[in-house]
């Protein structure tokens, strides 16, 4: 994220936090909530917990959208799920099951990265490979004559693919070293978490 985008995202996040603090905790009106939710909140002793859950759910979701921090989406999801538990009378029927599935699908879909660099960034973060635009560098420690040394191998990127399917994404990276050895990495992203094959 470049400096201009970071400043705009920070201003947007600050406005969101200030507005939600005002609406949920300071304002004497309905707090920006529907009247039915407001009445349920007043009838329960956990009204402040509900306000905090709304605050966390909304702002975690927005922070993920502004700054692309995937784990914040899970905090938002669990806060929304806790709100659902606290605000809905649980008489099991089909519509409640559908609403749970829809909430889960929305949060899982929002967590999946859409940018092509995501899989390469994951490989860089989770393995001993440091990938740049056209090549990767493997840094490893080796013992030579009872001395610990750092070994650096340069590998060229032979193939890269990234496919986004709304609820999940797939990535594949093929590397080739100077000796002709080929290393393949493939993975799938579900809800913002990369799982390597």
Backbone as numpy.savetxt, mean C-alpha at the origin, in Angstrom:
# Nx Ny Nz CAx CAy CAz Cx Cy Cz
9.27 10.28 -6.30 8.42 11.45 -6.30 9.32 12.68 -6.30
9.10 13.56 -7.26 9.93 14.76 -7.32 9.50 15.78 -6.26
10.30 16.82 -6.11 10.09 17.79 -5.02 8.74 18.51 -5.13
8.35 18.92 -6.34 7.08 19.62 -6.54 5.89 18.74 -6.18
5.93 17.48 -6.61 4.84 16.55 -6.29 4.77 16.29 -4.80
5.93 16.19 -4.16 5.97 15.96 -2.72 5.36 17.14 -1.96
5.65 18.35 -2.40 5.08 19.53 -1.74 3.57 19.57 -1.91
3.09 19.30 -3.13 1.64 19.30 -3.38 0.95 18.20 -2.57
1.55 17.00 -2.53 0.97 15.90 -1.75 0.96 16.24 -0.27
2.02 16.87 0.23 2.08 17.25 1.65 1.01 18.29 1.99
0.82 19.27 1.11 -0.22 20.28 1.34 -1.61 19.63 1.32
-1.84 18.75 0.36 -3.12 18.05 0.29 -3.38 17.20 1.53
-2.35 16.53 2.01 -2.50 15.71 3.21 -2.75 16.57 4.44
-2.06 17.70 4.54 -2.27 18.60 5.68 -3.69 19.15 5.68
-4.21 19.52 4.51 -5.58 20.02 4.40 -6.57 18.93 4.81
-6.32 17.71 4.36 -7.20 16.59 4.70 -7.21 16.34 6.21
-6.05 16.34 6.83 -5.97 16.10 8.27 -6.66 17.22 9.05
-6.39 18.47 8.68 -7.01 19.59 9.39 -8.52 19.59 9.22
-8.99 19.32 8.01 -10.44 19.30 7.77 -11.10 18.18 8.57
-10.50 16.98 8.58 -11.12 15.89 9.33 -11.06 16.12 10.83
-10.01 16.74 11.35 -9.97 17.08 12.77 -11.09 18.06 13.10
-11.26 19.07 12.25 -12.32 20.05 12.49 -13.70 19.38 12.46
-13.97 18.58 11.42 -15.29 17.98 11.26 -15.60 16.94 12.33
-14.61 16.16 12.73 -14.87 15.06 13.66 -14.79 15.46 15.13
-13.92 16.41 15.45 -13.67 16.67 16.86 -14.05 18.08 17.33
-14.05 19.07 16.45 -14.26 20.45 16.87 -15.66 20.94 16.54
-16.13 20.66 15.33 -17.42 21.18 14.87 -18.56 20.69 15.76
-19.50 21.57 16.06 -20.66 21.23 16.89 -21.84 20.74 16.06
-21.70 20.78 14.73 -22.78 20.30 13.87 -22.70 18.79 13.80
-23.25 18.22 12.76 -23.32 16.76 12.65 -21.96 16.13 12.45
-20.90 16.91 12.37 -19.57 16.35 12.23 -19.30 15.82 10.84
-20.11 16.24 9.88 -19.90 15.78 8.52 -20.42 14.37 8.30
-21.08 13.78 9.31 -21.58 12.42 9.19 -23.07 12.44 8.91
-23.58 11.36 8.37 -25.00 11.27 8.17 -25.71 11.22 9.52
-26.98 11.63 9.56 -27.70 11.70 10.84 -27.84 10.34 11.49
-28.05 9.32 10.69 -28.21 7.98 11.26 -26.94 7.53 11.98
-25.80 7.78 11.35 -24.52 7.42 11.97 -24.30 8.27 13.22
-24.66 9.56 13.14 -24.51 10.46 14.28 -25.35 9.97 15.47
-26.57 9.52 15.23 -27.42 9.04 16.31 -26.86 7.76 16.91
-26.36 6.88 16.08 -25.75 5.64 16.60 -24.53 5.95 17.44
-23.74 6.94 17.00 -22.55 7.30 17.75 -22.92 7.86 19.12
-23.97 8.71 19.19 -24.36 9.30 20.47 -24.92 8.24 21.41
-25.55 7.22 20.87 -26.15 6.18 21.70 -25.11 5.22 22.27
-23.93 5.26 21.78 -22.91 4.32 22.22 -21.83 5.04 23.03
-21.28 4.33 24.01 -20.21 4.94 24.80 -18.88 5.01 24.05
-18.80 4.40 22.90 -17.55 4.38 22.14 -17.55 5.42 21.03
-18.28 6.51 21.21 -18.39 7.53 20.16 -17.04 8.10 19.78
-16.17 8.34 20.75 -14.84 8.86 20.42 -14.00 7.84 19.65
-14.16 6.56 19.98 -13.43 5.52 19.24 -13.88 5.52 17.79
-15.18 5.68 17.56 -15.69 5.73 16.20 -15.12 6.92 15.45
-15.05 8.07 16.11 -14.46 9.25 15.47 -13.00 9.01 15.10
-12.24 8.41 16.01 -10.82 8.13 15.71 -10.68 7.12 14.57
-11.56 6.12 14.53 -11.50 5.14 13.44 -11.80 5.80 12.09
-12.78 6.71 12.07 -13.08 7.43 10.82 -11.86 8.26 10.41
-11.27 8.96 11.37 -10.08 9.78 11.11 -8.95 8.94 10.54
-8.68 7.80 11.17 -7.58 6.93 10.72 -7.88 6.34 9.36
-9.11 5.86 9.14 -9.46 5.22 7.87 -9.32 6.19 6.70
-9.89 7.38 6.84 -9.87 8.35 5.74 -8.45 8.84 5.47
-7.74 9.24 6.51 -6.42 9.83 6.30 -5.36 8.80 5.91
-5.48 7.57 6.37 -4.55 6.52 5.91 -4.76 6.23 4.43
-6.04 6.19 4.02 -6.33 5.95 2.61 -5.76 7.08 1.74
-5.98 8.33 2.16 -5.47 9.47 1.39 -3.94 9.52 1.40
-3.31 9.18 2.52 -1.85 9.18 2.58 -1.28 8.14 1.63
-1.94 6.99 1.51 -1.49 5.99 0.54 -1.62 6.53 -0.88
-2.71 7.23 -1.16 -2.90 7.77 -2.51 -1.90 8.87 -2.83
-1.59 9.73 -1.85 -0.65 10.83 -2.08 0.80 10.37 -2.13
1.20 9.50 -1.19 2.61 9.17 -1.02 2.97 7.75 -1.44
2.01 6.94 -1.86 2.24 5.58 -2.32 2.93 4.73 -1.25
2.38 4.74 -0.04 2.88 3.92 1.07 1.86 2.81 1.27
2.17 1.63 0.76 1.20 0.55 0.70 0.65 0.07 2.03
1.46 0.01 3.08 0.98 -0.52 4.35 -0.07 0.38 5.00
-0.12 1.66 4.62 -1.16 2.53 5.16 -2.55 2.11 4.70
-2.60 1.48 3.54 -3.89 1.00 3.03 -4.46 -0.09 3.92
-3.59 -0.92 4.48 -4.07 -1.97 5.38 -4.60 -1.37 6.68
-3.95 -0.33 7.19 -4.46 0.36 8.38 -5.84 0.94 8.09
-5.99 1.54 6.92 -7.27 2.09 6.52 -8.33 1.00 6.41
-7.97 -0.14 5.85 -8.92 -1.24 5.70 -9.39 -1.75 7.06
-8.46 -1.99 7.97 -8.85 -2.52 9.28 -9.66 -1.49 10.08
-9.37 -0.21 9.89 -10.17 0.83 10.54 -11.59 0.84 9.97
-11.72 0.72 8.66 -13.04 0.69 8.03 -13.81 -0.56 8.46
-13.12 -1.67 8.59 -13.76 -2.91 9.02 -14.23 -2.79 10.48
-13.42 -2.17 11.34 -13.81 -1.95 12.73 -15.02 -1.02 12.80
-15.05 0.00 11.94 -16.22 0.88 11.88 -17.47 0.11 11.48
-17.32 -0.76 10.53 -18.44 -1.57 10.09 -18.97 -2.42 11.25
-18.06 -2.98 12.02 -18.47 -3.79 13.17 -19.20 -2.95 14.21
-18.71 -1.75 14.47 -19.31 -0.90 15.50 -20.62 -0.24 15.08
-20.80 0.05 13.80 -21.96 0.84 13.38 -23.13 0.04 12.83
-22.94 -1.20 12.48 -24.01 -1.95 11.82 -24.55 -3.01 12.79
-25.86 -3.10 12.88 -26.45 -4.19 13.64 -26.28 -5.45 12.80
-25.72 -6.43 13.40 -25.31 -7.61 12.63 -26.39 -8.69 12.62
-27.33 -8.51 11.73 -28.28 -9.56 11.45 -27.82 -10.11 10.11
-27.33 -11.31 10.12 -26.68 -11.83 8.92 -27.67 -11.94 7.77
-27.34 -11.30 6.69 -28.07 -11.49 5.44 -27.10 -11.28 4.29
-27.58 -11.51 3.12 -26.72 -11.51 1.94 -26.13 -10.13 1.65
-26.87 -9.05 1.92 -26.37 -7.71 1.61 -25.14 -7.36 2.46
-25.09 -7.80 3.71 -23.91 -7.54 4.54 -22.69 -8.28 4.01
-22.88 -9.50 3.57 -21.78 -10.27 3.00 -21.26 -9.59 1.73
-22.16 -9.13 0.89 -21.76 -8.43 -0.33 -21.01 -7.14 0.01
-21.48 -6.40 1.04 -20.80 -5.15 1.40 -19.40 -5.42 1.93
-19.20 -6.49 2.68 -17.86 -6.85 3.17 -16.95 -7.19 1.99
-17.45 -7.96 1.07 -16.65 -8.35 -0.10 -16.30 -7.12 -0.94
-17.25 -6.21 -1.11 -16.97 -5.00 -1.90 -15.92 -4.13 -1.22
-16.01 -3.95 0.10 -15.00 -3.17 0.82 -13.63 -3.81 0.67
-13.56 -5.12 0.82 -12.29 -5.83 0.68 -11.71 -5.67 -0.73
-12.55 -5.81 -1.75 -12.07 -5.67 -3.12 -11.60 -4.26 -3.43
-12.29 -3.25 -2.90 -11.87 -1.87 -3.12 -10.49 -1.63 -2.51
-10.29 -2.09 -1.28 -9.01 -1.86 -0.63 -7.89 -2.69 -1.27
-8.20 -3.93 -1.66 -7.18 -4.73 -2.34 -6.80 -4.11 -3.67
-7.79 -3.65 -4.43 -7.51 -3.02 -5.72 -6.73 -1.72 -5.59
-7.03 -0.94 -4.56 -6.32 0.33 -4.37 -4.87 0.11 -3.96
-4.58 -1.03 -3.35 -3.21 -1.30 -2.90 -2.28 -1.81 -3.99
-2.83 -2.28 -5.09 -2.00 -2.84 -6.16 -1.33 -1.70 -6.93
0.00 -1.76 -7.06 0.69 -0.68 -7.78 0.38 -0.72 -9.27
0.31 0.47 -9.87 0.03 0.56 -11.31 1.26 0.98 -12.10
2.33 1.35 -11.43 3.50 1.84 -12.15 4.47 0.70 -12.44
5.13 0.77 -13.58 5.99 -0.29 -14.08 7.22 -0.53 -13.22
7.70 0.47 -12.55 8.94 0.37 -11.77 8.73 -0.38 -10.46
7.51 -0.67 -10.10 7.20 -1.25 -8.79 7.90 -2.58 -8.55
7.89 -3.48 -9.53 8.50 -4.79 -9.34 10.02 -4.68 -9.23
10.63 -3.83 -10.04 12.08 -3.64 -9.96 12.45 -3.04 -8.60
11.64 -2.10 -8.11 11.89 -1.54 -6.78 11.80 -2.61 -5.71
10.86 -3.54 -5.86 10.75 -4.63 -4.88 11.97 -5.55 -4.92
12.44 -5.86 -6.11 13.64 -6.70 -6.24 14.83 -6.00 -5.57
14.96 -4.71 -5.79 16.05 -3.94 -5.19 15.95 -3.94 -3.67
14.74 -3.80 -3.14 14.55 -3.71 -1.69 14.69 -5.05 -0.98
14.32 -6.14 -1.64 14.23 -7.41 -0.93 15.31 -8.43 -1.29
16.17 -8.13 -2.25 17.23 -9.07 -2.61 18.58 -8.36 -2.57
19.61 -9.09 -2.94 20.96 -8.51 -2.96 21.27 -7.82 -4.29
20.25 -7.65 -5.12 20.41 -6.99 -6.41 20.00 -5.53 -6.29
20.78 -4.65 -6.87 20.46 -3.22 -6.93 20.23 -2.90 -8.40
18.99 -2.64 -8.78 18.66 -2.48 -10.19 18.53 -1.01 -10.57
19.14 -0.69 -11.69 19.06 0.64 -12.28 18.25 0.52 -13.57
18.39 1.43 -14.49 17.56 1.41 -15.70 17.84 0.23 -16.63
19.10 -0.01 -16.97 19.40 -1.05 -17.96 20.19 -2.21 -17.41
20.59 -2.12 -16.14 21.36 -3.21 -15.56 21.14 -3.27 -14.06
21.53 -4.42 -13.50 21.46 -4.63 -12.06 22.86 -4.99 -11.58
23.09 -4.72 -10.32 24.37 -5.04 -9.70 24.09 -5.97 -8.54
24.81 -7.11 -8.49 24.68 -8.03 -7.38 25.87 -7.82 -6.45
25.57 -7.48 -5.21 26.61 -7.25 -4.21 26.51 -8.37 -3.19
27.60 -9.14 -3.03 27.59 -10.23 -2.07 28.93 -10.29 -1.35
28.90 -10.89 -0.18 30.12 -11.07 0.61 30.67 -12.46 0.36
31.97 -12.55 0.09 32.63 -13.84 -0.13 33.87 -13.91 0.76
34.24 -15.14 1.11 35.44 -15.35 1.91 36.54 -15.87 0.99
37.63 -15.10 0.89 38.77 -15.47 0.06 40.01 -15.45 0.96
40.66 -16.61 1.10 41.85 -16.73 1.94 41.60 -16.18 3.34
40.53 -16.65 3.96 40.15 -16.24 5.32 39.91 -14.74 5.47
39.61 -14.06 4.39 39.27 -12.65 4.43 37.88 -12.46 3.82
37.12 -11.62 4.46 35.80 -11.29 3.95 35.92 -10.15 2.96
35.45 -10.41 1.74 35.53 -9.40 0.69 34.15 -9.21 0.06
33.98 -8.06 -0.53 32.74 -7.76 -1.23 32.94 -8.04 -2.71
32.01 -8.81 -3.26 32.07 -9.14 -4.68 30.92 -8.44 -5.39
31.24 -7.78 -6.49 30.24 -7.05 -7.26 30.15 -7.64 -8.66
28.94 -8.04 -9.06 28.71 -8.56 -10.41 27.69 -7.67 -11.11
27.98 -7.34 -12.34 27.06 -6.54 -13.14 26.25 -7.48 -14.01
24.93 -7.31 -13.97 24.03 -8.13 -14.77 23.18 -7.22 -15.65
23.03 -7.59 -16.90 22.19 -6.78 -17.78 20.75 -7.29 -17.72
19.82 -6.38 -17.90 18.41 -6.75 -17.91 18.07 -7.24 -19.32
17.71 -8.52 -19.41 17.38 -9.14 -20.69 15.90 -9.03 -21.02
15.09 -8.99 -19.98 13.65 -8.89 -20.20 12.96 -8.40 -18.96
11.92 -7.60 -19.16 11.14 -7.11 -18.03 9.70 -6.95 -18.46
8.79 -7.43 -17.63 7.38 -7.22 -17.92 6.64 -6.91 -16.62
5.64 -6.07 -16.74 4.78 -5.71 -15.62 3.37 -5.61 -16.16
2.46 -6.37 -15.57 1.06 -6.36 -16.00 0.16 -6.07 -14.80
-0.72 -5.08 -14.97 -1.66 -4.69 -13.92 -3.04 -5.18 -14.28
-3.68 -5.93 -13.35 -4.99 -6.51 -13.60 -6.05 -6.02 -12.61
-5.93 -4.82 -12.13 -6.86 -4.14 -11.23 -6.81 -4.71 -9.80
-7.03 -6.00 -9.61 -7.00 -6.58 -8.27 -5.66 -7.22 -7.93
-4.82 -7.42 -8.93 -3.48 -7.94 -8.69 -2.58 -7.50 -9.84
-1.28 -7.66 -9.64 -0.31 -7.31 -10.69 0.74 -8.42 -10.75
1.34 -8.57 -11.92 2.40 -9.56 -12.10 3.64 -8.88 -12.65
4.79 -9.32 -12.20 6.04 -8.79 -12.69 7.03 -9.90 -12.97
7.89 -9.67 -13.96 8.92 -10.64 -14.30 10.17 -9.89 -14.73
11.32 -10.35 -14.23 12.60 -9.73 -14.54 13.60 -10.82 -14.87
14.28 -10.68 -16.02 15.30 -11.65 -16.44 16.64 -10.93 -16.50
17.62 -11.46 -15.76 18.96 -10.88 -15.69 19.98 -11.86 -16.24
21.02 -11.31 -16.89 22.08 -12.15 -17.45 23.42 -11.55 -17.05
24.31 -12.40 -16.49 25.63 -11.89 -16.09 26.63 -12.03 -17.22
27.88 -11.64 -16.96 28.91 -11.65 -17.99 29.29 -13.06 -18.43
29.06 -14.06 -17.56 29.37 -15.46 -17.90 28.24 -16.14 -18.67
27.13 -15.45 -18.86 26.00 -16.03 -19.58 24.96 -16.68 -18.69
25.15 -16.64 -17.38 24.17 -17.22 -16.46 22.93 -16.32 -16.41
21.77 -16.94 -16.38 20.51 -16.21 -16.40 19.80 -16.39 -15.06
19.35 -15.29 -14.47 18.54 -15.30 -13.25 17.17 -14.74 -13.58
16.14 -15.47 -13.16 14.78 -15.01 -13.41 14.08 -14.74 -12.09
13.36 -13.63 -12.04 12.53 -13.29 -10.89 11.13 -13.07 -11.41
10.16 -13.66 -10.75 8.77 -13.39 -11.09 7.97 -13.31 -9.80
6.97 -12.49 -9.82 6.17 -12.32 -8.62 4.79 -11.80 -8.93
3.94 -11.87 -7.92 2.58 -11.39 -8.05 2.32 -10.45 -6.87
1.59 -9.38 -7.13 1.27 -8.40 -6.09 -0.21 -8.49 -5.79
-0.52 -8.76 -4.52 -1.91 -8.81 -4.07 -2.05 -7.81 -2.94
-2.87 -6.82 -3.13 -3.12 -5.83 -2.09 -1.92 -5.01 -1.69
-0.95 -4.86 -2.59 0.23 -4.06 -2.29 1.41 -4.87 -1.79
1.26 -6.18 -1.62 2.35 -7.04 -1.16 2.86 -7.90 -2.30
4.16 -7.82 -2.57 4.76 -8.64 -3.61 5.11 -10.02 -3.06
4.71 -11.06 -3.76 5.05 -12.43 -3.42 5.89 -12.98 -4.56
7.16 -13.30 -4.26 8.06 -13.82 -5.29 7.83 -15.30 -5.50
7.90 -15.73 -6.77 7.78 -17.16 -7.10 9.12 -17.84 -6.98
